[in-house]
Amino acid sequence: MEPASIVGIDVGTTKICTLIAQVNELEEIRIVGAGIVPAKGIRKGVVVSVNEATNAIAESLRLAEQSSGYQIASAYIGLAGAHINALNSRGTIAVNNGRKSIKPDDINRVLEAARAVSLPDNREILHIIARNFIVDGDDGVKDPVGMYAQKLEVEAHIVIGATSSVNNLLQCVQNNHVEVDALVLEPLASGEAVLSDIEREMGVVLADIGGGTTDIAIFIEGSIWHTVVLPTGGQQITNDIVVGLRAPFETAESLKIRFGRANPAKIAEDETLEFVSFGEGARQKVSRRFLAEIIQARVEEIFELIQQEIKRSGYDGLLPAGVVLCGGSANLPGIKTLGQEIFDLPVRVGAPRNLRGLIDNLDEPAFATSVGLLEWGKHHQPKSSLKQKQSGRLKAPAWLKAFLPG
């Protein structure tokens, strides 16, 4: 039987990445197509020009289809932006079927009960994720189906977004004749790609430092407990270099990638670099340590915002697995050491693991969300669709919004 296919589209501030993967009967993912292009019409994770974003997505889709030989009909779409927030809710139902054993329908009913939160007209629920089930007062139940009970409760994590921002992103994808399997909050996708089961169980913070936003997710006891999107990221580091060195944005970005560090103390005082500045295009010489000081200041600010969010969550004492950094800025040399100093927790840089197929450069922290969308699709679409034989166009399951933990 031919493996089924899953498509993920990461619509980021700096790049749009479309990946196509096959999933075999062992549920192993093999990437068979990729389309990576600069993002246009996106600012801080939000669509600001439907036409530009539509065209950029179209080019990413074209490259992915060209490299794979597939025509894409549907995809899992990464969602970010400071318009996103989350809350924890609780739902309770009576188990009133004849034998009092919990059925899948009871899971749906209790999640719907947790869904009953008051929202403004301009906000909508994107995800309802069960953190924990309580069966007749006994908590810590991950999958209660088949258990006998009179009362079923759920502690759920609800992710909420601005309806206009969500619809604009959907429009850009659907303008390219691609259906949406699901919108997936980007830190949820990134977590699928870079976190281990042990880290999720022990308690860990995932910090995805993208181009325009920093996405934070806290996982405890195997489930997500807290999410937030901060409106700052790698582009702000580059903007600081533009101002500090009076260099064009493209030059500043190149200097950051080629020579940047997050710990100036590791750089010799006499080490210099040259670049072309604004104005007449004269070559300028600058201390590499000065460049690193500019970078360090902004990274410290981002880390301090993350630290504030960890404390605000109330879970700061429940994170022995520490902080896992991903996103393009996680590639900065010295960022791990700086993180350890600020968070006073274990810190590591996370990248997608166990990749197969067309994996050139995809095992980098910058592609955590892109690869994670494939993992999310594998875990959350119906098993039958993972085994359907594909012909011509990739067909998709319905848009799922409520999931069991794990």
Buried (B, 14 or more C-beta within 10 A) or exposed (E): EEBBBBBBBBBBBBBBBBBBBBBBEEEEBBBBBBBBBEBBBBBBBBBEBBEBBBBBBBBBBBBBBEBBEBEBBBBBBBBBBBBBBBEEBBBEBEBEEEEEBBBEEBBEBBBEBBBEEEEEEEBBBBBBBBBBBBBBEEEEBBEBBEBEBEEBBBBBBBBBBBBBBBEBBBEBBEBBEBBBBBBBBBBBBBBBBBBEEEBBBBBBBBBBBBBBBBBBBBBBBBBBBBBBBBBBBBBBBBBBBBEBBBBBEEBBBBBBEEBBBBBBEEBEEEEEBEBEBEEEEEEBEBBBBBBBBBBBBBBBBBBEBBBEBBEEBEBBEBBEBBBBBBBBBBBBBBBBBBBBEBBEBBBBBBBBEEBEBBBEEBBBBBBBBBBBBBBBBBEBBEEEBBBBEBEEEBBBBEEBBBBBBE
